[in-house]
Amino acid sequence: MKTMQSMGDLDSTEILRLVSSKLPSYSGVKWCWHAHEARTKSKKIVTFGDFAKFVKDEAELANDPIFSPNALKAERRKSDTPFKMGWRTRPSKGDSSLSASAFATT
């Protein structure tokens, strides 16, 4: 679009609304706040370039090897073993190393 000198076509509110609707819901809310602040606080018109920079930043966050949601989720899974969390596991059938007792009271 830059080569064809048609960037203005991408800056229309219709196009920005269309491409914004393709974002995941969480990123869509963040974009909404970002665009709102740009329009109200900075008093500037939101452009496709602003949207592209936002998507680039979101992609970098999503792919961060240490702090991305997926990296943090994987870390939680590693540390959520039953013994580390203090959970008891149910013995498997036929496990003779474990014993159980039952008590009856009147």
C-alpha atoms as a printed R data frame, in Angstrom:
    type eleno elety resid chain resno       x       y      z
1   ATOM     1    CA   MET     A     1   0.000   0.000  0.000
2   ATOM     2    CA   LYS     A     2   2.919   2.342  0.667
3   ATOM     3    CA   THR     A     3   4.319   1.658 -2.788
4   ATOM     4    CA   MET     A     4   0.959   2.426 -4.362
5   ATOM     5    CA   GLN     A     5   0.645   5.493 -2.138
6   ATOM     6    CA   SER     A     6  -2.715   4.237 -0.872
7   ATOM     7    CA   MET     A     7  -2.130   4.228  2.871
8   ATOM     8    CA   GLY     A     8  -5.002   6.668  3.281
9   ATOM     9    CA   ASP     A     9  -7.400   3.930  2.170
10  ATOM    10    CA   LEU     A    10  -6.329   1.818  5.151
11  ATOM    11    CA   ASP     A    11  -6.856   4.695  7.581
12  ATOM    12    CA   SER     A    12 -10.618   4.742  7.085
13  ATOM    13    CA   THR     A    13 -12.703   3.928 10.139
14  ATOM    14    CA   GLU     A    14 -14.443   1.163  8.196
15  ATOM    15    CA   ILE     A    15 -11.171  -0.644  7.446
16  ATOM    16    CA   LEU     A    16  -9.850  -0.103 10.974
17  ATOM    17    CA   ARG     A    17 -13.070  -1.490 12.433
18  ATOM    18    CA   LEU     A    18 -12.897  -4.489 10.095
19  ATOM    19    CA   VAL     A    19  -9.291  -5.414 10.916
20  ATOM    20    CA   SER     A    20  -9.844  -4.696 14.630
21  ATOM    21    CA   SER     A    21 -12.691  -7.220 14.658
22  ATOM    22    CA   LYS     A    22 -10.176  -9.934 13.738
23  ATOM    23    CA   LEU     A    23  -8.238  -9.497 16.986
24  ATOM    24    CA   PRO     A    24  -8.708 -11.965 19.838
25  ATOM    25    CA   SER     A    25 -11.160 -10.540 22.367
26  ATOM    26    CA   TYR     A    26  -8.525  -9.653 24.975
27  ATOM    27    CA   SER     A    27  -6.378  -7.824 22.421
28  ATOM    28    CA   GLY     A    28  -9.484  -6.198 20.982
29  ATOM    29    CA   VAL     A    29 -10.282  -4.648 24.358
30  ATOM    30    CA   LYS     A    30  -6.690  -3.447 24.711
31  ATOM    31    CA   TRP     A    31  -6.833  -1.946 21.200
32  ATOM    32    CA   CYS     A    32 -10.102  -0.210 22.059
33  ATOM    33    CA   TRP     A    33  -8.459   1.441 25.091
34  ATOM    34    CA   HIS     A    34  -5.373   2.326 23.061
35  ATOM    35    CA   ALA     A    35  -7.411   3.912 20.256
36  ATOM    36    CA   HIS     A    36  -9.672   5.715 22.733
37  ATOM    37    CA   GLU     A    37  -6.705   7.244 24.556
38  ATOM    38    CA   ALA     A    38  -5.119   8.318 21.282
39  ATOM    39    CA   ARG     A    39  -8.335  10.039 20.216
40  ATOM    40    CA   THR     A    40  -9.216  11.675 23.532
41  ATOM    41    CA   LYS     A    41  -5.942  12.403 25.301
42  ATOM    42    CA   SER     A    42  -3.605  12.911 22.373
43  ATOM    43    CA   LYS     A    43  -6.330  14.409 20.177
44  ATOM    44    CA   LYS     A    44  -5.023  12.489 17.182
45  ATOM    45    CA   ILE     A    45  -6.677  10.417 14.506
46  ATOM    46    CA   VAL     A    46  -5.993   6.696 14.815
47  ATOM    47    CA   THR     A    47  -4.294   5.328 11.707
48  ATOM    48    CA   PHE     A    48  -3.587   1.923 10.252
49  ATOM    49    CA   GLY     A    49   0.047   2.522 11.237
50  ATOM    50    CA   ASP     A    50  -1.079   2.808 14.880
51  ATOM    51    CA   PHE     A    51  -2.973  -0.455 14.510
52  ATOM    52    CA   ALA     A    52  -0.001  -2.200 12.886
53  ATOM    53    CA   LYS     A    53   2.312  -1.040 15.697
54  ATOM    54    CA   PHE     A    54  -0.204  -2.271 18.289
55  ATOM    55    CA   VAL     A    55  -0.419  -5.699 16.616
56  ATOM    56    CA   LYS     A    56   3.382  -5.894 16.412
57  ATOM    57    CA   ASP     A    57   3.669  -5.120 20.135
58  ATOM    58    CA   GLU     A    58   0.961  -7.676 20.984
59  ATOM    59    CA   ALA     A    59   2.769 -10.309 18.902
60  ATOM    60    CA   GLU     A    60   6.041  -9.600 20.712
61  ATOM    61    CA   LEU     A    61   4.286  -9.957 24.067
62  ATOM    62    CA   ALA     A    62   2.585 -13.185 23.008
63  ATOM    63    CA   ASN     A    63   5.893 -14.668 21.880
64  ATOM    64    CA   ASP     A    64   8.035 -13.573 24.817
65  ATOM    65    CA   PRO     A    65   9.895 -16.758 25.843
66  ATOM    66    CA   ILE     A    66   9.792 -15.886 29.546
67  ATOM    67    CA   PHE     A    67   6.681 -13.843 30.310
68  ATOM    68    CA   SER     A    68   4.160 -14.692 27.586
69  ATOM    69    CA   PRO     A    69   0.888 -16.215 28.769
70  ATOM    70    CA   ASN     A    70   1.864 -19.560 27.223
71  ATOM    71    CA   ALA     A    71   5.291 -19.561 28.887
72  ATOM    72    CA   LEU     A    72   3.726 -18.755 32.255
73  ATOM    73    CA   LYS     A    73   1.062 -21.423 31.749
74  ATOM    74    CA   ALA     A    74   3.752 -24.014 30.985
75  ATOM    75    CA   GLU     A    75   5.626 -23.000 34.127
76  ATOM    76    CA   ARG     A    76   2.456 -23.399 36.212
77  ATOM    77    CA   ARG     A    77   1.905 -26.845 34.739
78  ATOM    78    CA   LYS     A    78   5.449 -27.869 35.693
79  ATOM    79    CA   SER     A    79   4.962 -26.765 39.284
80  ATOM    80    CA   ASP     A    80   1.389 -28.084 39.664
81  ATOM    81    CA   THR     A    81   2.412 -31.643 40.424
82  ATOM    82    CA   PRO     A    82   0.340 -33.311 43.156
83  ATOM    83    CA   PHE     A    83   3.236 -33.613 45.593
84  ATOM    84    CA   LYS     A    84   4.442 -30.034 45.277
85  ATOM    85    CA   MET     A    85   0.958 -28.669 45.782
86  ATOM    86    CA   GLY     A    86   0.250 -30.913 48.771
87  ATOM    87    CA   TRP     A    87  -2.441 -32.908 46.988
88  ATOM    88    CA   ARG     A    88  -2.973 -36.592 47.603
89  ATOM    89    CA   THR     A    89  -3.234 -38.897 44.681
90  ATOM    90    CA   ARG     A    90  -5.605 -41.807 44.616
91  ATOM    91    CA   PRO     A    91  -3.837 -45.185 44.597
92  ATOM    92    CA   SER     A    92  -4.232 -47.190 41.434
93  ATOM    93    CA   LYS     A    93  -6.157 -50.469 41.483
94  ATOM    94    CA   GLY     A    94  -4.034 -53.353 42.579
95  ATOM    95    CA   ASP     A    95  -1.485 -51.155 44.384
96  ATOM    96    CA   SER     A    96  -0.652 -53.393 47.337
97  ATOM    97    CA   SER     A    97   1.855 -51.008 48.881
98  ATOM    98    CA   LEU     A    98  -0.914 -48.833 50.270
99  ATOM    99    CA   SER     A    99  -3.336 -49.892 52.972
100 ATOM   100    CA   ALA     A   100  -6.623 -48.507 54.202
101 ATOM   101    CA   SER     A   101  -8.602 -48.766 57.406
102 ATOM   102    CA   ALA     A   102 -12.276 -48.369 58.102
103 ATOM   103    CA   PHE     A   103 -13.855 -47.564 61.449
104 ATOM   104    CA   ALA     A   104 -17.449 -47.951 62.545
105 ATOM   105    CA   THR     A   105 -18.960 -46.108 65.465
106 ATOM   106    CA   THR     A   106 -22.295 -46.392 67.145
